[in-house]
Amino acid sequence: MFPTLQSKLQRYEELEKQLQDADVLADTNRMLACQREHGGLGKVARSVREFNQLEADLASVQEMIETAEDNETREYAQAEFKDLQARFDPLRTELEDMVTAGDSLTRGSLIMEIRAGTGGDEASLFARDLFEMYTRFVDKNGWKFEVLELSANELGGMKEVVLSITGESAFHQLQFESGGHRVQRVPETETQGRVHTSAATVAVMPEATDVDVEIRDEDLQIDTMRAGGPGGQKVNKTESAVRITHLPSGIVVRIQDEKSQHKNKAKALRVLRSRLLESRQETLNKERSEQRRTLIGSGDRSERIRTYNFPQNRLTDHRINLTIHKLDQIMQGDLEEVVGALVQFDREERLRGGTSLL
């Protein structure tokens, strides 16, 4: 039963062996990739193991009931069967939910890209606020994040930030954050108290592994250059910034966050691999591709999935007509109600054969 989940358990057990392999442990990048994938599969693997054990125990107790030679043994076995069944049924429902959710539950790591859209400096400040909102949510869930690339301005805003988020069910909970986010508030840069409207875009992609996407060296054009920053800051004398162009797809990734060219290349490959996986998934699912292009758009005010209205302390998610009047708490990382409603809506749509939010 549940062949797709059984295959995930098999992969989890393969990774367990790899994480005990001296060759893997000696290769830091390979070890970290294994740990990320292993962590993402943990919840499913534990549930499938428990399901398999309960299924075997139920079969054994059923045989005991059928072959019992006295009433006492039969009654004991029947009571045991009832207890096992009480644990088995909800676990089976949980696994059915996992199948419905697809790969999102087993994707423990994701790449999130936040970019300032329409609105100038205020859009950059809003992008920074979104970054802080998500990282607070990450901290509350006990997950981890790593900034892969950051482009800031003199006011402390973020023109663009790319980060990796790792944790159990992280991608499952954050997968629906992709799209245009609109803010209505009095900006820090406004002197006359007028409410402005600005925008930022968020893109969430599952972090791909070597197993998901194989990248051939001959398909890459790698350029190095000096890193640069606002006001001439963070300019290296060595060419540590890395730009990787994937020739078959035309996807370009530029990373300059680290002073080490080697580290920047490793980060760029992580982002590239995830963008390639996302591109492949979009090609396989034209409907999702059209939906994603509509949601993410170009950062214009009109292309939005969510509005953050600060004067009214209101957040509205336009996809599911959700309105919450506690924006101040949400910006502090209390995203549970928002992401929970999106996950539940998507689950119900899938169960009735409707269109997923993705």
N, C-alpha and C positions, 0 to 999 in steps of 0.2 A: 504494500500500500504506500502511496505517496512517493512514486519513483523519483521525482525531481528533488524531493527533500532527502531521500536516501542517498542520492548522488552527492548532495552537499555534505552529508555526514561522512561519506567516503573521502571527499576532498579534505575535510577537516582533519581526519585521521592521517591522511598523507602529509598534511602540514605539520601535525604533531611530530611525525617522524623526521621531517626536514629540520625542525627546530632543535633536534637532538643530533643533527649531522654536523660534524666538525667543519666541513667545507662551507656549509651555509653560515655557521656561526662566525667563521673567519671573514666572510664577505658582509660588511655592514649594510650595504644597500639591499642585498638579497635577504638578509635576516630581517630588516625592518619591513620589507615588502611581505614576507611570510607572516610576521607578527600582525600586520594590519589586516591581512586576509583572514588569518586564524581568528583574530578578535571579532571580525565581522560575522564569521560563521558560527561563533560560540553559542549563541542563543538557540539557533535552529538545531545545531548538533546535539546539544543537551536534551532538547525536547524530543528529538527523533530517537535518541538512545533510550530515553525513558519510555517512549511509546513502544519501541521494539521489545523492551523487557516486559512491559505490562502485557503486550500481546502474547508473548511466550508463556507468561505466568497464567494468563486466562486459559490458554489451550491446555496447559498442564492440569489446572484445577478442574476444568471441564471433563478431562479424561478421568480424573479421580472420582468425580460425581458419577460418571457412567459405569465405572468398574467397582464402586464401593460395595463391600460385602455385608455391611451392617448400617443401620440407621444413624448411629452416632458419627461414623466417618463421613457419611453422605451429608448430614446436617452441618458438620464442620466445614466440609468442602463448599457447600452452598453459601454459607456465611462468608467464607473467604472470597468466593466468586463475586458476591454482591459488593464487598469492599473494593475489590480490584476494578469492577465495572464502574463504580462511582468515581474512581480516579481516571479511568480510561476514557470515558465519554467526553469530559471537558477537554482533555488533552487532544483527543481527535478533532474537536471543534477548533482548538488553537492551531493545530497543524493545517486544517482546512483554511483558516484565516491566513496562514503563512503562504499557502499555495496561491490564494487570491491576491495577496500583496506582491507576489512575484519576487524578483531579485532585490527589491528595496530593503527587505528585512535583513538580508545577508550582506548588504553593503555597509560595512562599518565605517568606511572612510569616504570623504567627499571633498571635492574642490569647489570652493565658493568664490565667485568673482563679483565684486561690488564696484560699480562705476558711477561717477557723477554724471547726470544728464543735463537737461535744460535748467538753467537758473544760476549759472556762473558760480561765484564763491559760495553762495548759500547752498547750491547743489552739492558742492564738495563737503561742506559742513554736515549736510544731511547724510551723505555717504559715510562720513566718519561716525555719525550717530548710529547708523544701521550696523556698522562694524562693531561698535561697542555693545549694541543690543544683542547681537548674535553671540559675541564672545562671552557676555554675561550668562546667556542661556547655556552655552557650552560648559561654563564653570559650574552652573547649578546642576547639570546632569552628570558631572564628574567625567566629562569628555576632555579631550586635549585638542589644542589648535596650534598651528604653526603658520606664521606669515611667510608666504613664498615671494611676494612682490608687493611693494608699496610705493605709490607716487603721491606725495603730499604737496600742499602749497604753503605759502608764507603765513596764512591765517590759521593753520592747524587742521585744515580740511584735507580730505583725501580725494584726489582725482580718480584713483584706482587702487584697489587692494585685492590681492589674491591670497587666499589662505586655504590650508588643508585642515579639515576637522575629522577627528578620529574618535570613535566610541560606539558602544553597542546601540544599534538602531538609529545612529545619527543620521544617516542618509534617509532612512524611512521617515523620520520626523521632519526633516528639513527639505525634502525633495520638492515640495510645492511652493518654495519661496522664490522660484525663478519668475522674473517678470519686472514690470515697471512699478516702482513705488513712488507715490506722490506725497509731498508734504505741504501743508498749509500752516504758516506760522509767521510771527514777526521775527525776521532774521537778526542775528547778532550784528549784522552790518547795517541794519535799518535804524536811522536816527529819528524818524517821525512816527514810529509805531504802526506802520502799515503792514497788513498781512500780505505775504508774498506766497506764490506757488512755485515750487521747484520739484525736481525729480531725480531719481537715481535708478539704476537697473541692477538687478541681482540675477546671477546665473548659478545654478547648483548642478554639479555633475558628479556621478559616482567616480571615485578615484580608481582608475584602472590599474590592474597588475600586469605582469609579464604574461600571465596566463590568458588574460582578456585580450591584450593587444601586443602583437609582436612588431617591433620597429627595426627595420633593417638599416644598417649604417649607410648603405648606398642611397637610401631615400632621404638622407638628411643633408642639408647645407647649414653648416655651423659657422657663424661669424662672431668675432670678439671685438669689443670696443671699450672705451673708457666709460665708466658709470658717471652719471650726472644727477644733480638734485637742484631744488629751488635755491636761488640766490648764490649759486656756485658751490653749495655745500655738497659733501659726499662725492667729490670728484676724485677719482683715483688716478695715480700716476701710471698704474699698470692697467692693461686691458682686461678687467675682470668681468665686465658685463657680457652676457651671452645672448645671441639671437639665433634660434633654431628654426629653420624653414623645412617643413615636411613637403617635399617636392610633389609627391602624387596628389596630395589633397590641397596644397597651397596654404595650410595652416601655419601661422607664424607665432612663436612664443619668445618673448624677450624678458630676461630676468637679470637684475643687477643688484639685488638686495644684499648679497654676501660679498665680502672682499675677495673671496676665493673663486677663481674662475671654475674650478672643479665642482664646487658646491652649487654655483649658479647653474651649471650645466645639468647637474643631477635634478635640481628643482624644475628646470625648464622641461626636462624629459617627463617628469611626473605630470606636469600640466598638459603637455602635448599628448601623452598617452590617454589622459582623461578626455581631452577634446576629441581625440580620434574615436574613442569608444562612444561618446555622445553622438558624433557624426554618423557612425555606423548604425547606432540604434535608430537615429532619425531616418536613415535611408531605408531600413527594414520596416519602419512604421510611418508611412506618409502622413497619416492623420495626425500623429503626434508631432511630426515635423512642422506641419502647418500651424498647429496649436501653439507650439513653442515660439515660432517666429512672431505670431500674433501677440503672445504674452510678453516676450522680452523686448521686441521692437528696437527702437533707436534711442530711447531715453527721453522722448518727447512727452510733454505733460499729458497728452490725450491718450497715450498708450499705457494703461495702468491696470494693475491687478488689485492694488490696495492704496487707500488714502489715510494719511496720518494728519488729523486735524488737531493741532495743539490748543487753539483757543477754546474748543469745545471738549478737549480731553477725550477725543473720539478716534477710534480706529475702525475702518470699514474695509472688509475684503469683498470686492465686487463680484467675485466668481461664485460665492455661495451666499451672498446677501447677509453676511455676518457683520454686526455692528457691536462694538464693545466700548463702553464709556469709562475706560481706565487706561488711557494711553500712557500716563505717567508711569504706571507699574509695568506696562509692556516694554517701554523703552529701557527699564531697568533689568530686562531679561525674563520677565514673567510671560513667556510665550506659550505656555502649556495649553491654554484655552484656544488660542488661535490655531496652532499646529494640530492639536487634537481634533478640532472641528473639521479641518481640511482632510486629515487622514480618514476620519470616519465617513465623510461625504464621499471620498474616492472609493472606499471599501463598498459602500452601499451601491454606488454607481456600477462598480464591477460586478457585484453579485446579481444585479438585475439586468446585466448586459448592456449598460449604458456606456457613455464616453468618459474615460478617465480624465482627471484634471490635467494629466500630462499629454 
